[in-house]
Amino acid sequence: MGQAAIVVRATRCLGVAVGQSPAQPTELSQIGPNLVAPDGTGDINNYTVIYVLTNQALAEHFQTAGLPAVFRS
């Protein structure tokens, strides 16, 4: 059987600007499964289930682009 685990990647930026909005500190997390082939060969595959952001303009931009994103304050 293959293996799967939940992967959470997070980053923090001092300033992120979207369009004409002023730059603001932003935290972004990418959450999803990490899949490994059952025979151990091949690459590890990471898939995004959702992005969680502290920048509302960036979350809305992600959503407009069709990405699963939510804003949290």
C-alpha positions in Angstrom: 0.0 0.0 0.0 1.0 3.6 -0.6 1.5 6.2 2.0 -0.3 9.5 2.4 0.2 12.3 4.9 -1.1 15.8 5.4 1.4 18.4 4.6 1.2 22.0 5.9 3.6 24.5 4.4 3.6 28.0 5.8 5.4 31.3 5.1 5.3 34.8 6.4 6.1 37.9 4.3 6.7 41.4 5.7 4.7 43.0 2.9 2.5 41.7 0.1 0.6 44.0 -2.2 -2.1 42.9 -4.7 -2.9 45.3 -7.5 -3.0 48.8 -6.1 -3.6 47.7 -2.5 -1.0 48.8 0.0 1.6 46.1 1.1 0.7 44.4 4.3 2.3 41.6 6.4 0.9 38.3 5.2 0.9 34.7 6.4 0.1 32.0 3.9 -0.4 28.3 4.6 -0.8 25.6 2.0 -2.6 22.4 3.2 -3.0 19.2 1.4 -2.0 15.5 1.1 1.4 14.2 0.3 1.3 10.9 -1.7 4.1 8.4 -2.1 3.9 5.6 -4.8 3.1 2.2 -3.3 6.4 0.7 -4.6 8.5 3.6 -3.4 9.5 4.7 -6.9 8.7 8.0 -8.6 8.4 11.5 -7.1 6.5 12.6 -4.1 3.3 14.3 -5.1 1.8 17.2 -3.1 -1.7 18.4 -3.8 -3.3 21.6 -2.4 -6.6 21.3 -0.7 -6.8 24.8 0.5 -4.7 28.0 1.1 -5.3 30.0 4.3 -4.2 33.6 4.2 -4.1 36.6 6.5 -4.3 39.0 3.5 -7.9 39.4 2.4 -7.0 41.0 -1.0 -4.6 38.1 -1.8 -7.2 35.5 -0.7 -9.8 37.1 -3.0 -7.2 37.2 -5.8 -6.6 33.4 -5.3 -10.4 32.8 -5.4 -10.8 34.8 -8.6 -8.1 32.6 -10.1 -10.1 29.5 -9.1 -7.8 28.5 -6.2 -9.3 27.2 -3.0 -8.5 30.0 -0.5 -9.9 31.4 2.7 -9.1 34.6 4.6 -8.5 34.4 8.3 -7.8 37.5 10.5 
